[in-house]
Amino acid sequence: MIGDPEREIRGVSTLEGAGPHEIAFLTNPRYRGEALRTRAAAVLVGPGASVPGHDLLEVAEPYLALAEILELFHPPRPRRPGVSPDARIGDAVRLGEGIEVGPFAILEMGVTVGPQAVIGAGCVLGEGSFVGADTVLFPRVVLYPGTQIGARCLIHSGVVLGSDGFGFATSAGSHRKIPQVGRVVVEDDVEIGANSAVDRGAVGDTIIGRGTKIDDLVMVAHGVRVGPDCLLVAQSGVAGSAALGRRVILAGQSGVAGHLNVGEATIVAAKSALFEDVPAGSFVAGIPAVDHRAWKRAVAAIRNLDKLRREVRTLRRRLDALEPPRGGTEP
C-alpha cells in the first residue's frame, strides 16, 4: 500500500464512478486521465505506476488482484441444497450430497450429478449425462444424452452441449444425415458463455480441455479437440475435427477451418480466418490468416493503393510526353 494503510474501503467501482470509500483499478495507461480525476479512496495499479494525489495498492498482477478483491465484496450466492418439487427426476439418477436442482429442471434416466453441483431452473440433462462436483449449470442449459462435464465448471444460460454435428453425405444432389454417435466431454475448470454450442462427435468425442474459457456465442463443431487453458472469444468458431493446442487464443469472430492443427500458444486475431495448419507460438491475422506482421504490411499497402495509383498515372503521362509521336523518326 502506498499512502494511508488505515483508509477504509467499502467497495469496488470504476475510476469514473468510484466514491471516497471505494477502490478503483488502473490497468490500461489510456485511462490515466480518469485515474487522476477519480474520487476513489485508492487505486489498484501494477508495478511502477504513478497516480499523484491518490493512495495506491500496487500489485504484481492487477487483474488477478481485482478478481480476488471482487470476490471479497461480491461472494457467490450461497448454495441452497435440495431438489425443487417442480423438477423431474428420472429413473436410476444419482445425486451427490449438497446438490441444488432448480424448478422445472429435467434429469433423464441414468444422469449422475456430483456433490455440491447446481442445476439451474429449466435445465435438461439427457440420458446418461454426467455433471461433476461443484459445477454450476445456469438456467436453461441443455445437455444431450451422454454429455460429460467435469468438476468446478460454469456453464451459462442457453448453452447446448452435445447436439448433432453438421454431418451429411451428399449423393445425386441430396443430403443424407450421418448419425452423430460420439459425445461431448468437458474437462475440469471450464467456463462456457451464454448461448454457445458444442456439437457431439460423429464417431469419437468432442473435447474441451481443462481450464479452457469459452465466451458467449461461440460454436465448436463435431470432433474438435480444444486443448487446456484456451480462450475462445465471442462469436469465434471451430470447424469439425480441428485440433487446438494448449493456450490457443481465438479472438472475437475468428474462425478455424476443419481438420486443421493449431499449435500451442497460437493467437488468431479478431475476424481472421485460418485455412492451414500453424506451428506453436504463431500469431496470425487476416483472411486467409497469415503471420500478423505480413498482414500489417498488406493492410498498410492497401491503404496506400490510391496514392500509388495516382503516382503511376502521373508517371505514365510523363512517359507518354517523352515518347516520340507514332510514325515519327528518332532524332
PyMOL commands that set and color helices and strands:
alter all, ss='L'
color gray80, all
select helices_A, chain A and resi 29-37+62-73+292-303+305-322
alter helices_A, ss='H'
color red, helices_A
select strands_A, chain A and resi 11-12+22-25+42-45+55-58+82-83+88-89+94-95+100-101+106-107+112-113+118-119+124-125+130-131+136-137+142-143+148-149+154-155+160-163+168-171+174-177+184-186+191-192+197-199+206-208+213-214+219-220+225-226+231-232+237-238+243-244+249-250+255-256+261-262+267-268+273-274+283-285+290-291
alter strands_A, ss='S'
color yellow, strands_A
deselect
rebuild
show_as cartoon
